Amino acid sequence: MGNLPPLSLYIHIPWCVQKCPYCDFNSHALKGEVPHEEYVRHLLADLDADLPLASGREVGTIFIGGGTPSLLSGAAMQMLLDGVRARLPLSPTAEITMEANPGTVEADRFSDYQRAGINRISIGVQSFSQQKLERLGRIHGPEEAKRAARLAAALGLRSFNLDLMHGLPDQSLTEALDDLRQAIELNPPHLSWYQLTIEPNTLYASRPPVLPDDDALWDIFEQGHQILTAAGYEQYETSAYAKPGYRCEHNLNYWRFGDYLGIGCGAHGKLTQADGTIIRTSKTKHPRGFMTGNYLDRRHQVNDKEKPFEFFMNRFRLLEAAPREEFGRYTGLDESAIRQQIDKALAEGYLTETAESWQVTEKGKLFLNSLLELFLADE
């Protein structure tokens, strides 16, 4: 048991009021009312089926994502978290995050969510420009976003996060930095500041908007990074910035190749077993299928050849050094299995190595894909 990675729980709420044109998450536009309690009952039954995979381990973090989890009523959230606590040993210091839209109705439920046990809220702001929000298909306005952030701050939660995008359609450097400054003014302990990318199977993929070019994106990132650093935020992951002591523990567990149960429509899980095998699960995507009680879509064992790539694809997104002993502990492989690739990465200047750890260099960050390709399994 001592060798098993820390355990987290991810819970997926699949509905949105409407689908955003850039979104490739498993979300479904709501037709009618959210089936609050019925869906929670299915979530808990899905969790029951997965409990044997968790081997009785304590859960350190919970993340409720979507879709739009803040469409769930306060009573349904209470029922959900009570059900989780009855089934799993939860760390007394567990970070419990919920994603929320800044809409007025959702923000008014924040205190209900806090009573249910939520201690960290992640607010999907994306931009403070009315025009940009409309282009992104968002249904809230800049003032609602600010109100939601102030409400979250006033609740005295453990933390809250603002999600902000840059590289938006026709966005100038000034506009991007103005968004960032308005976000910083709200003083969130954590800021996810990420670049809009066009994903396949989205509305934007079929009708691509004009996005800033690479030079403009670099200027936005470089100057934005300076503004964030000056405001006391530390970048710890490709798109994540936090005040000291406020990094997102749940996401850190993903990037450190920790384990997680995934319940709800389309949720993914990764569970290491006592014998070292790693099992991946994915759940039925569509709410209709899921709510017939048909939860599991597929379950498979990760083979040894795939483990190095999976481990480093996560680990090297973090800017912190990667402890070498964790590679063996979390993959069950000997370091000799990747020695050749590590040596090549060192020779290319992508990594530095000490007796304890590997650290991605500035060059390695720029050529992250080339670094990761070294660990791809030969077909």
Beta strands, then each sheet from edge to edge (+ up, - down):
strand 1: 7-13
strand 2: 15-16
strand 3: 28-29
strand 4: 59-66
strand 5: 90-100
strand 6: 120-126
strand 7: 159-166
strand 8: 190-195
strand 9: 234-237
strand 10: 240-242
strand 11: 259-263
strand 12: 268-272
strand 13: 278-283
strand 14: 296-301
strand 15: 322-323
strand 16: 351-353
strand 17: 357-360
sheet 1: 9+ 10- 8+ 7+ 6+ 5+ 4+ 1+ 11+
sheet 2: 2+ 3+
sheet 3: 12+ 13- 14+
sheet 4: 15+ 17- 16+
end
